[in-house]
Amino acid sequence: MSGGTKRPKDMSGLEVLQAILDGEWTFPSMAKTLPMQLVEFSRGRVVMAGTADERHLNPAGGVHGGFYAVLLDSVLGNAVGTELSAGDSYTTVDLNIKMLAPMPLGEEVIAEGLVIKVSRSVGAAQGTVRDARGKVLAHGTTTCYIRRSRA
């Protein structure tokens, strides 16, 4: 990330996402590998959009399941992050996904992550990936370890 005088570790999770949405911070570099962008967020909720292209195909010619995994890991982790204060951080410990339909090639999909619970040291979230018509293509859950900056 770059820009501004504040560093992400000096900002709450909500402030970091707002800085990205406002263009004050560049989106994490993973978005260059997997085209995705932040659409909206609120406390406990993050929505991102992504579009698979020819770079994301598996040997069988379909979109690699890792596309689902990256989208879900991003919205689920960031949803947990919206609950954190400046100086706190999180990391994914467990990610479970169920792919229910093939990822469409060249069509935007929407991923939404919602917090289930955040405690002192653990955050849990659930989410979905849907196509433009609202059909659920995949769903998943995560558990994140939270490191608090204050004792």
C-alpha positions as CSV (number, residue, x, y, z in Angstrom):
1,M,0.0,0.0,0.0
2,S,1.1,3.5,-0.6
3,G,-0.2,7.0,-0.1
4,G,-1.1,9.4,2.7
5,T,0.9,9.9,5.9
6,K,-1.0,7.3,8.0
7,R,0.1,3.7,7.8
8,P,-2.4,0.8,7.9
9,K,-1.2,-0.2,11.3
10,D,-2.2,3.2,12.6
11,M,-5.7,2.8,11.2
12,S,-8.8,0.8,12.1
13,G,-9.9,-1.9,9.7
14,L,-12.8,0.4,8.6
15,E,-10.4,3.3,8.0
16,V,-8.1,1.2,5.9
17,L,-11.0,0.1,3.6
18,Q,-12.3,3.6,3.4
19,A,-8.8,4.8,2.3
20,I,-8.8,2.1,-0.4
21,L,-12.3,3.0,-1.6
22,D,-11.4,6.7,-1.6
23,G,-8.3,6.0,-3.7
24,E,-5.9,7.3,-0.9
25,W,-4.3,3.8,-0.7
26,T,-3.7,1.4,-3.5
27,F,-5.5,-1.8,-3.5
28,P,-3.3,-4.8,-2.4
29,S,-1.2,-6.2,-5.2
30,M,-3.2,-9.5,-5.2
31,A,-5.8,-7.6,-7.2
32,K,-3.4,-7.5,-10.1
33,T,-3.1,-11.2,-10.2
34,L,-6.8,-11.8,-9.6
35,P,-8.9,-8.8,-10.9
36,M,-11.0,-7.8,-8.0
37,Q,-12.1,-4.5,-6.5
38,L,-13.7,-3.3,-3.3
39,V,-17.4,-2.4,-3.9
40,E,-18.7,-1.5,-0.5
41,F,-18.3,-2.3,3.2
42,S,-19.7,-1.6,6.6
43,R,-18.9,-2.9,10.1
44,G,-19.0,-6.7,9.8
45,R,-19.6,-6.7,6.0
46,V,-17.4,-6.5,2.9
47,V,-18.5,-6.8,-0.8
48,M,-16.0,-7.2,-3.6
49,A,-16.4,-7.8,-7.3
50,G,-14.1,-10.0,-9.5
51,T,-13.9,-11.1,-13.1
52,A,-12.0,-14.2,-14.2
53,D,-10.2,-14.1,-17.6
54,E,-7.9,-16.4,-19.6
55,R,-5.1,-16.1,-17.1
56,H,-7.2,-18.0,-14.5
57,L,-8.0,-21.2,-16.4
58,N,-7.1,-24.7,-15.1
59,P,-5.8,-27.5,-17.4
60,A,-9.4,-28.5,-18.2
61,G,-10.2,-25.0,-19.6
62,G,-12.4,-23.9,-16.7
63,V,-11.7,-21.2,-14.2
64,H,-9.4,-22.4,-11.5
65,G,-11.1,-23.0,-8.1
66,G,-8.4,-20.8,-6.5
67,F,-10.3,-17.8,-7.9
68,Y,-13.2,-18.6,-5.5
69,A,-10.7,-19.2,-2.7
70,V,-9.0,-15.8,-3.2
71,L,-12.3,-13.9,-3.5
72,L,-13.7,-15.6,-0.4
73,D,-10.5,-15.2,1.7
74,S,-10.5,-11.5,0.8
75,V,-14.1,-10.7,1.7
76,L,-14.2,-12.9,4.8
77,G,-10.9,-11.7,6.2
78,N,-11.7,-8.1,5.5
79,A,-15.1,-8.5,7.1
80,V,-13.3,-9.6,10.3
81,G,-10.9,-6.7,9.8
82,T,-13.8,-4.2,9.9
83,E,-14.2,-5.1,13.6
84,L,-10.6,-4.3,14.5
85,S,-9.1,-1.2,16.1
86,A,-6.0,0.6,15.0
87,G,-2.9,-1.5,15.6
88,D,-4.9,-4.8,15.7
89,S,-4.3,-7.4,12.9
90,Y,-5.6,-10.7,11.7
91,T,-4.5,-13.7,9.7
92,T,-6.5,-16.5,8.2
93,V,-6.2,-19.7,10.1
94,D,-8.8,-21.8,8.3
95,L,-10.7,-21.3,5.1
96,N,-13.5,-23.7,3.9
97,I,-15.2,-23.3,0.6
98,K,-17.8,-25.2,-1.3
99,M,-17.9,-24.6,-5.1
100,L,-21.5,-25.1,-6.2
101,A,-21.2,-24.0,-9.9
102,P,-18.5,-23.2,-12.3
103,M,-17.0,-19.7,-12.2
104,P,-18.1,-17.8,-15.4
105,L,-15.3,-16.6,-17.6
106,G,-15.4,-12.9,-18.4
107,E,-18.4,-12.2,-16.2
108,E,-18.3,-10.2,-13.0
109,V,-19.2,-12.0,-9.8
110,I,-19.9,-10.5,-6.4
111,A,-18.4,-11.8,-3.2
112,E,-19.9,-10.8,0.2
113,G,-18.4,-11.6,3.6
114,L,-20.3,-11.3,6.9
115,V,-18.9,-11.5,10.4
116,I,-20.3,-14.3,12.5
117,K,-18.4,-13.4,15.7
118,V,-15.3,-11.6,16.8
119,S,-13.8,-12.2,20.2
120,R,-10.5,-11.1,21.7
121,S,-8.4,-13.6,19.7
122,V,-10.6,-15.2,17.1
123,G,-12.9,-13.9,14.3
124,A,-15.3,-16.0,12.3
125,A,-17.1,-15.0,9.1
126,Q,-19.2,-16.6,6.3
127,G,-19.8,-15.5,2.8
128,T,-21.0,-16.2,-0.8
129,V,-19.9,-15.6,-4.4
130,R,-22.9,-14.9,-6.7
131,D,-23.2,-14.3,-10.4
132,A,-24.9,-11.2,-11.9
133,R,-28.4,-12.9,-11.6
134,G,-27.8,-13.6,-7.9
135,K,-27.2,-17.3,-8.2
136,V,-24.9,-18.7,-5.5
137,L,-21.8,-20.1,-7.1
138,A,-19.8,-20.8,-3.9
139,H,-20.0,-20.2,-0.2
140,G,-17.4,-20.4,2.5
141,T,-16.4,-19.8,6.1
142,T,-13.2,-18.6,7.8
143,T,-11.6,-18.5,11.1
144,C,-9.0,-15.7,11.7
145,Y,-6.5,-15.3,14.5
146,I,-6.6,-11.8,15.9
147,R,-3.5,-10.1,17.4
148,R,-4.6,-7.2,19.6
149,S,-2.2,-4.3,20.0
150,R,-3.3,-3.6,23.5
151,A,-3.2,-5.9,26.5
